[in-house]
């Protein structure tokens, strides 16, 4: 039952109010009203004819005092009462008593909220219509009631949009955050799921490849709005730190020694040469030891890759692969192979993609390489036949926008350090975070054109 109550000033109640106090909205808000003067029966659609108001407060509780005159063809009635500060319904002259007195707690959500604008971009549903049909097939047929899959998706979106650091904290906020409840689709008195139950239910989405289906639906929405380029693209990769400690990076050919402290063992690896060929993480075997550049610390990481269109900087594909020296170029070829191409296509990239093998491979795919030239102690794989065209310089300017995607994913989308283990789970969350970024980007672009 939704905690939506009407300001019960109907004709039948007005007579009873001569000796009663009107309780309103239980635990959400309260309004007390008592008649004064002569009480009469109003039974022909009463309306508010006059209002007086003044602010008030008591014991830290702020409210607005109202003196309201309600009248119809048969008579009138004076009412005195108060509404809590922040209540979106404000009485006004001419309001029909009963209908105008409806109070919905979700009305407190501002129309300018980022979530309300995202739902407007998605035609009222941030989870595209094709997704619930797929998720309905994943619901368990036995056992206790499971979490509706579309609500699972909305809750994961919330965690990404608001950088909620853990699923347990997200469940806690769903208990008291009105905006979160509205977005997920929970009524005011609906119970919130247990964090463990939610996590186990989320595994169904992983098995059903729902993140990829959701991402494709968002890209389709962008294409239908004319926001995507079909000719000019950019590819790049970034390191995503794994949810594993360097202490777990041990030799593959030796059984681990019994820890002196199971919770936080002492590990001395100074002087030991460690590499991905001889060592692996016992916490996350898919993670690889990698560093961003010379002189920087090596960490257990994955590599996240994004294919971006150059018109508005929207991600049109992405994936996660184990970190290696050639992962960026291999993932780029994979993303290009899955791209639907209808004509000439250009691909912008940084100096890390300027190798003869990569340039030759994408030329075989019919793609013009607009990669940045790497001429440090070597010759570039592209020459003036490519760089002389104005489109090359334009691609070099546009390709920098892909860093905005990575910046959002790491500062907002919880992808600086993943909270999941295993490449498949990390890839699922990375793809879902890309879809969330696209939703925000589409919202911003749509707002600019309105």
Phi and psi in degrees as a GROMACS rama.xvg file:
@    title "Ramachandran Plot"
@    xaxis  label "Phi"
@    yaxis  label "Psi"
@TYPE xy
-74.3656  138.447  UNK-2
-80.1239  64.3437  UNK-3
-112.363  114.064  UNK-4
-115.383  149.472  UNK-5
-93.0957  146.291  UNK-6
-72.1802  93.6026  UNK-7
-74.3709  78.2713  UNK-8
-111.971  39.6804  UNK-9
-71.658  167.413  UNK-10
-62.6826  -35.5142  UNK-11
-68.1507  -34.0869  UNK-12
-82.0759  -27.1747  UNK-13
-60.1928  -34.7814  UNK-14
-69.1595  -42.9764  UNK-15
-66.2405  -24.5203  UNK-16
-71.6754  -4.82901  UNK-17
-59.6365  -26.7715  UNK-18
-135.127  27.9008  UNK-19
-137.976  161.007  UNK-20
-108.686  131.398  UNK-21
-83.7785  118.377  UNK-22
-93.1646  139.31  UNK-23
-135.283  124.423  UNK-24
65.5698  27.4795  UNK-25
45.9765  -116.362  UNK-26
-86.6824  -6.85378  UNK-27
-82.8206  -48.275  UNK-28
-155.755  162.599  UNK-29
-133.424  142.57  UNK-30
-138.106  131.631  UNK-31
-115.511  131.148  UNK-32
-137.852  134.863  UNK-33
-134.275  138.475  UNK-34
-75.9876  151.347  UNK-35
-133.161  157.947  UNK-36
78.2736  -151.435  UNK-37
-85.1598  127.503  UNK-38
-92.8397  129.717  UNK-39
-131.168  165.642  UNK-40
-86.9607  125.541  UNK-41
-114.733  116.457  UNK-42
-134.264  15.6339  UNK-43
-130.699  69.5433  UNK-44
55.3938  68.0263  UNK-45
-67.5029  150.247  UNK-46
-132.698  161.331  UNK-47
-78.0086  126.088  UNK-48
-108.452  -20.7371  UNK-49
-155.432  147.793  UNK-50
-140.188  137.701  UNK-51
-127.333  139.927  UNK-52
-143.545  154.827  UNK-53
-157.988  142.018  UNK-54
-70.8008  153.452  UNK-55
-150.44  163.499  UNK-56
-156.068  152.703  UNK-57
-161.657  126.244  UNK-58
54.6925  42.6755  UNK-59
78.1399  2.47929  UNK-60
-102.746  119.551  UNK-61
-103.225  144.561  UNK-62
-157.773  177.599  UNK-63
-122.085  123.765  UNK-64
-80.9613  138.27  UNK-65
-126.959  139.341  UNK-66
-118.804  112.501  UNK-67
-119.498  133.272  UNK-68
-104.399  116.296  UNK-69
-106.697  133.797  UNK-70
-146.707  153.492  UNK-71
-139.614  -163.543  UNK-72
-67.6369  -19.8692  UNK-73
-99.0131  -12.921  UNK-74
164.563  -165.605  UNK-75
-145.25  166.382  UNK-76
-149.48  132.299  UNK-77
-89.4235  133.759  UNK-78
-125.603  139.947  UNK-79
-121.634  136.515  UNK-80
-171.881  -175.936  UNK-81
-144.156  153.653  UNK-82
-121.185  143.262  UNK-83
-62.7687  150.098  UNK-84
-62.5444  137.961  UNK-85
94.2748  -7.07753  UNK-86
-65.795  129.329  UNK-87
-73.3791  -26.9812  UNK-88
-80.45  122.877  UNK-89
-120.399  122.028  UNK-90
-60.6924  145.416  UNK-91
-145.433  155.449  UNK-92
-61.5962  133.506  UNK-93
98.971  -11.0537  UNK-94
-63.7645  138.297  UNK-95
-79.1435  122.641  UNK-96
-66.7427  131.818  UNK-97
105.414  -63.4465  UNK-98
-71.2025  -43.9345  UNK-99
-75.3397  -15.5648  UNK-100
-88.4549  11.5517  UNK-101
-69.0396  132.255  UNK-102
-124.069  118.603  UNK-103
-111.939  123.602  UNK-104
-56.0798  -31.3872  UNK-105
-71.4283  -11.4236  UNK-106
-65.6512  -16.3374  UNK-107
-71.7355  -12.1062  UNK-108
-75.3059  122.117  UNK-109
-68.928  146.87  UNK-110
-67.2171  -21.3059  UNK-111
-88.9649  4.56886  UNK-112
-58.5721  143.477  UNK-113
-61.1845  -33.6068  UNK-114
-71.1192  -38.7752  UNK-115
-65.2955  -36.6975  UNK-116
-71.1441  -31.9513  UNK-117
-68.847  -39.6974  UNK-118
-67.0328  -31.0035  UNK-119
-68.4723  -39.1347  UNK-120
-61.3324  -36.1418  UNK-121
-92.3968  23.001  UNK-122
57.4319  41.9594  UNK-123
86.67  -5.13473  UNK-124
-139.496  106.753  UNK-125
-66.7578  -20.1315  UNK-126
-94.9212  109.11  UNK-127
-53.8558  154.452  UNK-128
-61.0858  -29.7445  UNK-129
-74.0957  -18.5525  UNK-130
-73.6801  -48.6321  UNK-131
-56.5927  -30.1085  UNK-132
-62.9058  -40.0109  UNK-133
-72.1581  -43.4552  UNK-134
-68.4168  -27.3711  UNK-135
-62.418  -28.4628  UNK-136
-73.8898  -14.2637  UNK-137
-93.4851  -10.5545  UNK-138
-65.3547  140.972  UNK-139
-68.1089  140.789  UNK-140
-91.797  -16.2897  UNK-141
-127.833  171.836  UNK-142
84.0003  -173.166  UNK-143
-72.4458  160.239  UNK-144
-55.8613  133.86  UNK-145
-95.0814  171.642  UNK-146
-75.1698  127.209  UNK-147
-54.8205  129.8  UNK-148
-57.8807  -37.5707  UNK-149
-66.396  -30.3677  UNK-150
-72.7122  -32.883  UNK-151
-58.7511  -46.2786  UNK-152
-62.5117  -43.9478  UNK-153
-63.6497  -38.7659  UNK-154
-67.1708  -38.3003  UNK-155
-66.4125  -39.4508  UNK-156
-58.9455  -42.7292  UNK-157
-58.1135  -44.5696  UNK-158
-61.0196  -36.3309  UNK-159
-75.7137  -45.8177  UNK-160
-60.1009  -38.4487  UNK-161
-109.551  14.1082  UNK-162
51.586  42.9459  UNK-163
-73.9666  122.095  UNK-164
-72.295  -18.7876  UNK-165
-150.982  159.253  UNK-166
-71.2911  -31.3845  UNK-167
-64.8086  -40.405  UNK-168
-67.98  -34.7462  UNK-169
-63.3712  -42.3072  UNK-170
-64.6177  -36.0409  UNK-171
-63.7705  -43.0963  UNK-172
-69.7839  -30.3139  UNK-173
-64.2355  -21.1943  UNK-174
-67.6151  -35.0246  UNK-175
-129.084  -7.33463  UNK-176
-90.0363  111.439  UNK-177
-63.0236  -40.0488  UNK-178
-64.4695  -42.531  UNK-179
-64.0899  -42.8255  UNK-180
-61.9026  -44.0747  UNK-181
-61.4756  -44.6471  UNK-182
-66.9622  -41.3294  UNK-183
-71.815  -31.8614  UNK-184
105.552  19.9152  UNK-185
-90.1831  137.187  UNK-186
-75.6624  170.028  UNK-187
-63.5699  -29.3638  UNK-188
-108.575  11.7664  UNK-189
-73.1207  136.76  UNK-190
-70.4359  148.952  UNK-191
-91.0489  144.404  UNK-192
-70.4392  154.069  UNK-193
-71.078  141.671  UNK-194
-60.7047  -38.1216  UNK-195
-67.7321  -42.0156  UNK-196
-61.9983  -40.9874  UNK-197
-61.8783  -44.0327  UNK-198
-62.506  -42.6564  UNK-199
-67.383  -35.9014  UNK-200
-67.5425  -32.8867  UNK-201
-64.4986  -25.6816  UNK-202
-61.5726  -27.4684  UNK-203
-63.727  -37.8192  UNK-204
-66.2886  -35.3573  UNK-205
-64.8069  -42.5194  UNK-206
-67.2379  -31.932  UNK-207
-88.2956  5.15689  UNK-208
53.87  40.6287  UNK-209
-71.1558  -32.8007  UNK-210
-59.8736  -43.5574  UNK-211
-66.5754  -41.568  UNK-212
-63.6428  -40.4382  UNK-213
-65.1253  -45.1256  UNK-214
-60.4215  -44.3566  UNK-215
-62.8051  -37.0215  UNK-216
-66.4768  -38.6008  UNK-217
-66.7148  -41.536  UNK-218
-62.6507  -38.2655  UNK-219
-62.7989  -40.2677  UNK-220
-60.7648  -42.5831  UNK-221
-64.3347  -38.7291  UNK-222
-67.0394  -39.934  UNK-223
-65.7792  -25.0036  UNK-224
-88.1831  1.7277  UNK-225
72.5053  30.38  UNK-226
-97.1613  -7.11789  UNK-227
-106.817  143.271  UNK-228
-88.1305  143.32  UNK-229
-104.311  4.36832  UNK-230
-125.954  -32.4491  UNK-231
-120.971  126.732  UNK-232
-137.458  165.134  UNK-233
-136.576  142.948  UNK-234
-126.988  144.743  UNK-235
-162.193  165.736  UNK-236
-134.889  161.638  UNK-237
-146.884  157.838  UNK-238
-84.511  135.237  UNK-239
-116.666  114.184  UNK-240
-66.5079  133.578  UNK-241
-79.2875  159.485  UNK-242
-86.4535  64.6292  UNK-243
-154.226  145.565  UNK-244
-92.3696  153.933  UNK-245
-62.8199  -21.4382  UNK-246
-65.5596  -24.337  UNK-247
-83.2758  -3.70728  UNK-248
-88.1603  93.4588  UNK-249
-120.413  169.499  UNK-250
-66.6898  143.838  UNK-251
-76.5468  -30.7808  UNK-252
-93.6585  5.61377  UNK-253
-126.857  134.959  UNK-254
-67.5387  140.792  UNK-255
-63.8162  140.398  UNK-256
-73.5749  149.148  UNK-257
-58.2512  129.424  UNK-258
-71.5991  146.171  UNK-259
-75.1059  -26.1911  UNK-260
-138.703  107.046  UNK-261
-58.2775  -31.0135  UNK-262
-77.7012  -36.0157  UNK-263
-151.33  77.9585  UNK-264
-68.8454  155.148  UNK-265
-86.7895  123.24  UNK-266
-127.642  126.341  UNK-267
-115.621  103.604  UNK-268
-112.362  15.3252  UNK-269
-66.9752  134.555  UNK-270
84.2285  -6.72239  UNK-271
-93.0484  130.668  UNK-272
-85.1992  118.661  UNK-273
-117.855  137.605  UNK-274
-148.382  165.854  UNK-275
-68.6353  -18.7061  UNK-276
-74.9756  -31.5378  UNK-277
-111.519  -16.1115  UNK-278
-123.876  158.575  UNK-279
-153.219  154.457  UNK-280
-81.2535  131.308  UNK-281
-77.2946  -20.181  UNK-282
-81.867  -45.6814  UNK-283
-137.802  90.8429  UNK-284
-61.6987  -20.2379  UNK-285
-79.7576  -15.9231  UNK-286
-74.232  149.698  UNK-287
-126.317  149.27  UNK-288
-76.2884  125.056  UNK-289
-151.367  158.569  UNK-290
-133.67  152.246  UNK-291
-74.0231  -33.537  UNK-292
-164.98  176.9  UNK-293
-64.4627  137.521  UNK-294
83.041  0.701694  UNK-295
-104.598  156.716  UNK-296
-67.9665  141.746  UNK-297
-86.216  136.895  UNK-298
-134.561  161.25  UNK-299
-76.7051  122.046  UNK-300
-142.954  166.453  UNK-301
-116.05  169.916  UNK-302
-116.505  127.323  UNK-303
-100.516  134.674  UNK-304
-124.016  141.129  UNK-305
-132.775  134.626  UNK-306
-105.685  117.913  UNK-307
-114.96  140.632  UNK-308
-85.7282  148.608  UNK-309
-87.9032  -10.1007  UNK-310
-70.189  -52.1841  UNK-311
-125.481  5.22531  UNK-312
73.6974  35.9883  UNK-313
-96.5194  140.804  UNK-314
-77.864  128.694  UNK-315
-109.855  -8.21638  UNK-316
-166.628  161.1  UNK-317
-169.741  161.247  UNK-318
-162.907  167.344  UNK-319
-122.354  134.681  UNK-320
-134.291  157.772  UNK-321
-59.7007  141.57  UNK-322
-68.8081  134.666  UNK-323
-161.018  172.01  UNK-324
-69.9413  -20.1995  UNK-325
-116.746  10.5933  UNK-326
-63.4224  -37.6354  UNK-327
-62.4995  -46.812  UNK-328
-71.0411  -37.9475  UNK-329
-65.4094  -42.3698  UNK-330
-66.9497  -36.1653  UNK-331
-61.9497  -42.7528  UNK-332
-64.5992  -36.6607  UNK-333
-65.9157  -43.7255  UNK-334
-67.6494  -38.342  UNK-335
-67.0642  -36.1733  UNK-336
-64.2031  -29.6334  UNK-337
-88.1512  -3.68951  UNK-338
-79.4407  133.037  UNK-339
-79.7322  111.276  UNK-340
-114.7  135.226  UNK-341
-112.643  -16.1965  UNK-342
-155.353  -153.458  UNK-343
-66.1737  137.847  UNK-344
-132.366  139.198  UNK-345
-113.751  151.492  UNK-346
-131.945  115.144  UNK-347
-89.564  146.817  UNK-348
-161.783  167.215  UNK-349
-86.5945  -172.429  UNK-350
-66.6195  -22.28  UNK-351
-64.6027  -17.2518  UNK-352
-97.6182  1.9961  UNK-353
-85.9261  73.7429  UNK-354
-127.481  152.921  UNK-355
-65.0595  -38.8965  UNK-356
-64.5716  -43.8696  UNK-357
-68.3848  -44.1415  UNK-358
-61.9859  -42.0434  UNK-359
-66.517  -37.1866  UNK-360
-66.8651  -43.0077  UNK-361
-75.5726  -24.5801  UNK-362
-66.0062  -36.7515  UNK-363
-63.9005  -27.0932  UNK-364
-82.1324  -0.801012  UNK-365
81.2456  25.451  UNK-366
-112.387  132.957  UNK-367
-83.1133  121.603  UNK-368
-79.6163  111.81  UNK-369
-104.507  51.4197  UNK-370
-85.4037  151.575  UNK-371
-67.7016  139.954  UNK-372
-76.657  130.926  UNK-373
-106.534  102.706  UNK-374
-113.925  20.4096  UNK-375
-82.313  107.064  UNK-376
59.1807  26.9168  UNK-377
-165.813  172.683  UNK-378
-101.431  145.049  UNK-379
-74.3372  153.729  UNK-380
-80.3302  -10.646  UNK-381
-120.005  155.402  UNK-382
-129.751  -164.723  UNK-383
-64.2865  -19.2761  UNK-384
-64.5594  -24.3888  UNK-385
-99.5217  -43.444  UNK-386
-75.0112  -15.5394  UNK-387
-73.1774  -19.2933  UNK-388
-79.7268  141.612  UNK-389
-59.225  -28.4337  UNK-390
-65.3871  -28.0631  UNK-391
-65.211  -47.0103  UNK-392
-63.1309  -37.6661  UNK-393
-65.5905  -41.1876  UNK-394
-63.6055  -36.4977  UNK-395
-67.378  -31.9222  UNK-396
-74.9136  -42.7168  UNK-397
-69.731  -32.1154  UNK-398
-63.8215  -21.5941  UNK-399
-68.2461  -17.1541  UNK-400
-68.1786  -20.5502  UNK-401
-63.0561  -25.3423  UNK-402
-67.6586  -24.9356  UNK-403
-65.5184  -36.5822  UNK-404
-64.6437  -48.3664  UNK-405
-63.2084  -38.2108  UNK-406
-62.5413  -43.3764  UNK-407
-66.1795  -42.5773  UNK-408
-60.2633  -36.215  UNK-409
-88.5103  -31.0318  UNK-410
-89.9982  -31.7728  UNK-411
-112.801  -44.7844  UNK-412
-82.479  11.4812  UNK-413
64.5621  26.5452  UNK-414
-107.944  9.13228  UNK-415
-65.9311  -43.9866  UNK-416
-135.803  113.219  UNK-417
-65.8669  152.05  UNK-418
-107.585  20.4603  UNK-419
-130.789  156.969  UNK-420
-117.668  142.891  UNK-421
96.5545  136.454  UNK-422
-61.0428  -36.7319  UNK-423
-64.7599  -43.2591  UNK-424
-67.459  -41.5872  UNK-425
-63.4605  -41.3517  UNK-426
-62.8543  -39.405  UNK-427
-60.2943  -48.4583  UNK-428
-69.1377  -36.2559  UNK-429
-63.9947  -44.9589  UNK-430
-63.677  -41.9094  UNK-431
-65.7624  -39.0582  UNK-432
-64.7394  -35.4675  UNK-433
-63.5333  -39.9265  UNK-434
-63.2864  -40.555  UNK-435
-63.3461  -41.2  UNK-436
-61.0405  -43.9779  UNK-437
-61.4966  -38.7646  UNK-438
-60.8323  -43.8884  UNK-439
-65.5267  -42.5665  UNK-440
-65.6115  -42.38  UNK-441
-63.0055  -40.6506  UNK-442
-58.2145  -45.4918  UNK-443
-66.1886  -42.6052  UNK-444
-67.3215  -38.0748  UNK-445
-66.8045  -38.3889  UNK-446
-64.9535  -31.6267  UNK-447
-70.8726  -29.6027  UNK-448
-91.112  -11.0958  UNK-449
